[in-house]
Amino acid sequence: MDLIIVGLLLGGTYALMALGLQLQYGVARIMNLANGEVLVAGAFGAFWFYTGAKLSPFVTVLVVAPAAFVVNWAIYRYLLQPLVRRAKSRGHLEVDSILATFGLAFVFVGIMLAVFGGEYFSYSYLETAFVLLGERYALNRIAAFAASILLCGALAFWLNSTRAGLTLRAVAVNPASAGLVGINVPRVSAQAFAIGGAVTAAGGAMLSMFLTFDASIGVIFTLKALIIVILGGVGDIRGTIVAAFILGLAETAVATLLDPGLTLAAAYLLFIAILLFRPQGLFGRRPS
Amino acid sequence: MQRRLFMSVAAVAVATGTIGMSQANAKDIVIGAVAPKTGPLAAGAAITHWPNIKLWVETVNARGGLKLKSGMAKIKLIEYDDRTNPGETIKAVQRLATQDKANFVLAPYSTGLNLAAAPIFARYGYPQITSTSITDKVGPLTKRYSGIFFTLGTTTGFAGAVADILKKLRDDGKIGKRIAMVNVADAFGIELANAARPIFKKAGFEIVYDKSYPLGTQDLSPVIKGAKAANPDAFVAWSYPPDTFGLTAQAKIQGLNVKAFYTAVATAFPVFGAKFGKAAEGILGAGGINPDTPEMKAYIAAHKKVTGKAPDYWASAVMYASLQVLEQAIEAVGSTDRKAVTDYIKNNTFDTVIGKMDLRTQNNDKFWTVGQWQNGVFYGVASTGRDGAKPIQLKPDW
């Protein structure tokens, strides 16, 4: 039971890392390698507000997420849309966007280095024990888990039950046909990219409660998010959520039952297995 | 730079009344620095490495520069980011030597990058006074590279010091003989765990939990739960910065109460004390300083003034001491003759912020090994011959 709870908590953490990338990659078709840097920027925001004004990260999110939305929208509009326009195929766009966002990641790292400096950042917020069924868990992880569930729920509801969400999914399934039925694909893509950025930054603000971070650590989060998105299947947010929890549970089970040294191996084994037997991911569709 | 060079030449020329003569004697001394500004080790370098270079260059230039036979020479510093990539470190040293014509190049940051750069330092004859390298291979390395120096200590020295402390606590009846030991699965953690295992066993301890975890593990609670389930008397983690924070936070949350709690790198960082506050009290970690000597007091004050923040409680001072050694050697030789400077370092002792530094064996064998947070300061509690160690306190429960 303890194992399952720890695994779920870690899964929630992973969901926060990967949801934003799923929106950006699945809908806007941008393989955003600067995703981790946006997450770290969110973490810096939370750190800055907490140490400067004792503001809870849960309040900070209300500032960080809209700011990230605006910045990401601008990035999409002015940096990525030209790439989308001139791309001849999806593969072409993928290569271009990978190169562009790879460069963007360095720009972000440079800006954060200049603004905050290169040191380690860590603060204590809700770092107390929360007793559940006789076992002790970190309260900040529970809080982040709750936030991630809330976020997943809100996103799932929005995507499945609102018109705007449905439009987004239509673009995710087939941008060309979506355009034919009168959906403004460039605008929806920009929205999806911006929302993805906002979700990632919000996740960063949550994670900063218990992860030590520095300006150059973003790439670690990008990699993890990438694995989860591919595991879950590109273009389906449910897949990402499920994959995040599977990964969290698997890593915790291996760490507890076998050896903590094998967690990375377990994660990549899972990744390889999925690529071998279900290359489109858990919830992904086979390309037709 | 060209302009400053011209100005200083002109100034000296006017002063000596020899305008246009061949002896343009006041010349900058070009010193190169290569270390991570980005990449996995950038944060550590931003705390320990770069601020001390800044402080040193400003201090030396403020007093007119380095005193050479040809006159005072201001330091012209050229910095390169190696992105925590050994290949880049080597390339940058090469560039400094061939394109920038650096008179000296400061030793890079971390054990790995220093070892990677040792051959290229040797090729250009630069003295390489390392201050962030811990290795047990000092003997073979100094035999192979005549210009390399080690100042921070040895792997066995650090593992042995922890064993000594635990042994003393046990012999005094303060703790039992059960040790939970974990390490980060990285060169540093593996080497220390391998060194510590036989030392602990020989000292009569029982290692009841012995696991490693990958670098960058995002949830360390299974590790701490496992350690707690083994019911240890002492907890030792050969850890790196992010996991030092993660392990300590989890131990606090899980209520892993031991009388001796040790985490390795980053325990000595001011941010550790700032983050954990009262909970940091009694935590043991790698390093330590004696902050009460006049030299250290002046150093800490200057570091705060120039860089805006306090130095860490371990390698910062050693790093600054290594720069002082270079400074004193260059001034004693009075020129930028690298061979002569290296020989001078090998044949003399130096007064530094951490006390006398003797590098005659190319190795400083007097270093702080273990420190402990006491009343908000990370004091050295064990060393291999440094003065001023504080008595060890038992760690209170969280």
HADDOCK unambig.tbl for C-alpha pairs under 7 A between the chains (distance, minus, plus):
assign (segid A and resid 10 and name CA) (segid B and resid 219 and name CA) 6.80 0.50 0.50
assign (segid A and resid 118 and name CA) (segid B and resid 42 and name CA) 6.23 0.50 0.50
assign (segid A and resid 118 and name CA) (segid B and resid 43 and name CA) 4.92 0.50 0.50
assign (segid A and resid 118 and name CA) (segid B and resid 46 and name CA) 5.30 0.50 0.50
assign (segid A and resid 119 and name CA) (segid B and resid 43 and name CA) 4.06 0.50 0.50
assign (segid A and resid 119 and name CA) (segid B and resid 44 and name CA) 6.49 0.50 0.50
assign (segid A and resid 119 and name CA) (segid B and resid 46 and name CA) 5.33 0.50 0.50
assign (segid A and resid 119 and name CA) (segid B and resid 47 and name CA) 5.90 0.50 0.50
assign (segid A and resid 120 and name CA) (segid B and resid 43 and name CA) 5.43 0.50 0.50
assign (segid A and resid 122 and name CA) (segid B and resid 275 and name CA) 6.44 0.50 0.50
assign (segid A and resid 123 and name CA) (segid B and resid 275 and name CA) 4.98 0.50 0.50
assign (segid A and resid 124 and name CA) (segid B and resid 275 and name CA) 5.75 0.50 0.50
assign (segid A and resid 124 and name CA) (segid B and resid 276 and name CA) 6.96 0.50 0.50
assign (segid A and resid 128 and name CA) (segid B and resid 253 and name CA) 5.56 0.50 0.50
assign (segid A and resid 129 and name CA) (segid B and resid 253 and name CA) 4.78 0.50 0.50
assign (segid A and resid 129 and name CA) (segid B and resid 254 and name CA) 6.87 0.50 0.50
assign (segid A and resid 136 and name CA) (segid B and resid 253 and name CA) 6.89 0.50 0.50
assign (segid A and resid 136 and name CA) (segid B and resid 254 and name CA) 5.72 0.50 0.50
assign (segid A and resid 137 and name CA) (segid B and resid 253 and name CA) 6.77 0.50 0.50
assign (segid A and resid 138 and name CA) (segid B and resid 253 and name CA) 5.93 0.50 0.50
assign (segid A and resid 212 and name CA) (segid B and resid 242 and name CA) 5.36 0.50 0.50
assign (segid A and resid 212 and name CA) (segid B and resid 245 and name CA) 6.88 0.50 0.50
assign (segid A and resid 214 and name CA) (segid B and resid 43 and name CA) 6.22 0.50 0.50
assign (segid A and resid 216 and name CA) (segid B and resid 38 and name CA) 5.66 0.50 0.50
assign (segid A and resid 216 and name CA) (segid B and resid 39 and name CA) 5.43 0.50 0.50
assign (segid A and resid 216 and name CA) (segid B and resid 40 and name CA) 6.66 0.50 0.50
assign (segid A and resid 217 and name CA) (segid B and resid 40 and name CA) 6.71 0.50 0.50
assign (segid A and resid 252 and name CA) (segid B and resid 222 and name CA) 6.82 0.50 0.50
assign (segid A and resid 255 and name CA) (segid B and resid 222 and name CA) 6.08 0.50 0.50
assign (segid A and resid 256 and name CA) (segid B and resid 222 and name CA) 5.53 0.50 0.50
assign (segid A and resid 259 and name CA) (segid B and resid 211 and name CA) 6.89 0.50 0.50
assign (segid A and resid 260 and name CA) (segid B and resid 211 and name CA) 6.80 0.50 0.50
assign (segid A and resid 260 and name CA) (segid B and resid 212 and name CA) 6.19 0.50 0.50
assign (segid A and resid 260 and name CA) (segid B and resid 213 and name CA) 4.91 0.50 0.50
assign (segid A and resid 260 and name CA) (segid B and resid 223 and name CA) 6.57 0.50 0.50
assign (segid A and resid 261 and name CA) (segid B and resid 212 and name CA) 5.01 0.50 0.50
assign (segid A and resid 261 and name CA) (segid B and resid 213 and name CA) 4.07 0.50 0.50
assign (segid A and resid 261 and name CA) (segid B and resid 214 and name CA) 5.60 0.50 0.50
assign (segid A and resid 264 and name CA) (segid B and resid 214 and name CA) 6.79 0.50 0.50
